[in-house]
């Protein structure tokens, strides 16, 4: 290095020390070229092929303005070229932070938080079963295309454990539902707008999987048995995503079907067909909030007499006394069916200040305890305490007409309001009308019916105590259905137990 270069390097070194930069953290200039400068780099302009390799370096802009005094006393800025390379190594913490940010960008903060919560719950139990489930969860993330450092970034998993699982994933692949490298064709048979497009958009974050899976949108009204290409596609498909009624007519053709993801929470339409040699999953975990908003909305509308307000306004009457309401602590909401939807309704109503009591078939390990909700296995116990009876029960042999006859007589003391968002066959029409006549019920809000659409000659249309909505308490949204499907897709590909798996005999 010549004398001029040495002086310039010494000046730059003093400047670095003044800014707190340690010389031993930098890569020294190569002596082979006499101390040639490395080019400044901006990572946004780099074509980075391997993101894990990208994590090994940070790009820093080191151009600085050096103050120089002139004869007039003014300071002039002079841009100096960087005398050290613009790459310096990241710490392990910085690498994992960058990787975690990348995962959040791909999956969204809500999905990452779900993964972290689920993993933390498994980790806290310290059992062998939970440990293996946690390992399965890590394998699923690997199957989604996440690198080891990305998984470490969001879960804090140890490097040795990750390396062991990653090696096992490469050398001993699971013999699951899907063991071939052939492309998986997934017909999407649904009337939900843009469902296929949204699934593809979410899948685009995982290009490796997208190379192995194709999605074909099919309009249910355009399914033609004479269309040989369509029939061939359905016959070869292992996976099916669709509306239950729409898929009912194609199931006999789908001879190689291994798993169907329903777009609806209810799968009644599929329970009576003969083909059952495939896994059926419902759209669970996404309807609860919609149902809860519907139920709470009607409870508040009833308690605050909103319908009366409309009538008073039409008559131009200012009647505050008729608009008086009960204290919310005096109101008890009984929920029949305390699964994921019932719990979502219970939590929202409970947080709004109302008392909640739930009916559940098995309360050995119910989640209501955690939020102070009373849960019972006794139907009469729940009905007798409820000011509002909310039905969320599915249609099964055990639940059909379980409220028919004189079962609702125990509601006479409180004259409950009946809100049905479950299934219409929980009570027959004659029994419901009789409950009004006997004053066991004060009113009803009905969103579901034994026969849909509700026949035009039904007495419910004109009954003064009945409000009818056309099965809209909870609609299947493309964004939600796509999330459920993709979560199950990872499980399917890794041979893990699918979520919201339907038991054919139980009907849900």
Rosetta blueprint (number, residue, H / E / L):
1 X L
2 X L
3 X H
4 X H
5 X H
6 X H
7 X H
8 X H
9 X H
10 X H
11 X H
12 X H
13 X H
14 X H
15 X H
16 X H
17 X H
18 X H
19 X L
20 X L
21 X L
22 X L
23 X H
24 X H
25 X H
26 X L
27 X L
28 X L
29 X L
30 X L
31 X L
32 X L
33 X L
34 X L
35 X L
36 X L
37 X L
38 X L
39 X L
40 X L
41 X L
42 X L
43 X H
44 X H
45 X H
46 X L
47 X L
48 X L
49 X L
50 X L
51 X H
52 X H
53 X H
54 X H
55 X L
56 X L
57 X L
58 X E
59 X E
60 X L
61 X L
62 X L
63 X L
64 X E
65 X E
66 X E
67 X E
68 X E
69 X E
70 X L
71 X L
72 X L
73 X L
74 X L
75 X E
76 X E
77 X E
78 X E
79 X E
80 X E
81 X L
82 X L
83 X L
84 X L
85 X L
86 X L
87 X E
88 X E
89 X L
90 X L
91 X L
92 X H
93 X H
94 X H
95 X H
96 X H
97 X H
98 X H
99 X H
100 X H
101 X H
102 X H
103 X H
104 X H
105 X H
106 X H
107 X H
108 X L
109 X H
110 X H
111 X H
112 X H
113 X H
114 X H
115 X H
116 X H
117 X H
118 X H
119 X H
120 X H
121 X H
122 X H
123 X H
124 X H
125 X H
126 X L
127 X L
128 X H
129 X H
130 X H
131 X H
132 X H
133 X H
134 X H
135 X H
136 X H
137 X H
138 X H
139 X H
140 X H
141 X H
142 X H
143 X H
144 X L
145 X L
146 X L
147 X L
148 X H
149 X H
150 X H
151 X H
152 X H
153 X H
154 X H
155 X H
156 X L
157 X L
158 X L
159 X H
160 X H
161 X H
162 X H
163 X H
164 X H
165 X H
166 X H
167 X H
168 X H
169 X H
170 X H
171 X H
172 X L
173 X L
174 X L
175 X L
176 X L
177 X L
178 X L
179 X L
180 X L
181 X L
182 X L
183 X L
184 X E
185 X E
186 X E
187 X E
188 X E
189 X E
190 X L
191 X L
192 X L
193 X L
194 X L
195 X H
196 X H
197 X H
198 X H
199 X H
200 X H
201 X H
202 X H
203 X H
204 X L
205 X L
206 X L
207 X H
208 X H
209 X H
210 X H
211 X L
212 X L
213 X E
214 X E
215 X E
216 X E
217 X E
218 X E
219 X L
220 X H
221 X H
222 X H
223 X L
224 X L
225 X L
226 X L
227 X L
228 X H
229 X H
230 X H
231 X H
232 X H
233 X H
234 X H
235 X H
236 X H
237 X L
238 X L
239 X E
240 X E
241 X E
242 X E
243 X L
244 X H
245 X H
246 X H
247 X H
248 X H
249 X L
250 X L
251 X L
252 X L
253 X L
254 X L
255 X L
256 X L
257 X L
258 X L
259 X E
260 X E
261 X E
262 X E
263 X L
264 X L
265 X L
266 X L
267 X L
268 X H
269 X H
270 X H
271 X L
272 X L
273 X L
274 X L
275 X L
276 X L
277 X L
278 X L
279 X E
280 X E
281 X E
282 X L
283 X L
284 X L
285 X L
286 X L
287 X L
288 X H
289 X H
290 X H
291 X H
292 X H
293 X H
294 X H
295 X H
296 X H
297 X H
298 X H
299 X H
300 X H
301 X H
302 X H
303 X H
304 X L
305 X L
306 X H
307 X H
308 X H
309 X H
310 X H
311 X H
312 X H
313 X H
314 X H
315 X L
316 X L
317 X L
318 X L
319 X L
320 X L
321 X H
322 X H
323 X H
324 X L
325 X L
326 X L
327 X L
328 X H
329 X H
330 X H
331 X L
332 X E
333 X E
334 X E
335 X E
336 X E
337 X L
338 X L
339 X L
340 X H
341 X H
342 X H
343 X H
344 X H
345 X H
346 X H
347 X H
348 X H
349 X H
350 X H
351 X H
352 X L
353 X L
354 X L
355 X E
356 X E
357 X E
358 X E
359 X E
360 X L
361 X L
362 X L
363 X L
364 X L
365 X L
366 X L
367 X H
368 X H
369 X H
370 X H
371 X H
372 X L
373 X L
374 X E
375 X E
376 X E
377 X L
378 X L
379 X H
380 X H
381 X H
382 X H
383 X H
384 X H
385 X H
386 X L
387 X L
388 X E
389 X E
390 X E
391 X E
392 X L
393 X L
394 X L
395 X L
396 X L
397 X L
398 X L
399 X L
400 X L
401 X L
402 X L
403 X L
404 X L
405 X L
406 X L
407 X H
408 X H
409 X H
410 X H
411 X H
412 X L
413 X L
414 X L
415 X L
416 X E
417 X E
418 X E
419 X E
420 X E
421 X L
422 X L
423 X L
424 X H
425 X H
426 X H
427 X L
428 X L
429 X H
430 X H
431 X H
432 X H
433 X H
434 X H
435 X H
436 X H
437 X H
438 X L
439 X L
440 X L
441 X E
442 X E
443 X E
444 X E
445 X E
446 X E
447 X L
448 X L
449 X L
450 X L
451 X L
452 X L
453 X L
454 X L
455 X L
456 X L
457 X L
458 X L
459 X H
460 X H
461 X H
462 X H
463 X L
464 X L
465 X L
466 X E
467 X E
468 X E
469 X L
470 X L
471 X L
472 X L
473 X L
474 X L
475 X L
476 X L
477 X L
478 X H
479 X H
480 X H
481 X H
482 X H
483 X H
484 X H
485 X H
486 X H
487 X H
488 X H
489 X H
490 X H
491 X H
492 X H
493 X H
494 X L
495 X L
496 X L
497 X L
498 X L
499 X L
500 X L
501 X E
502 X L
503 X L
504 X L
505 X L
506 X L
507 X L
508 X L
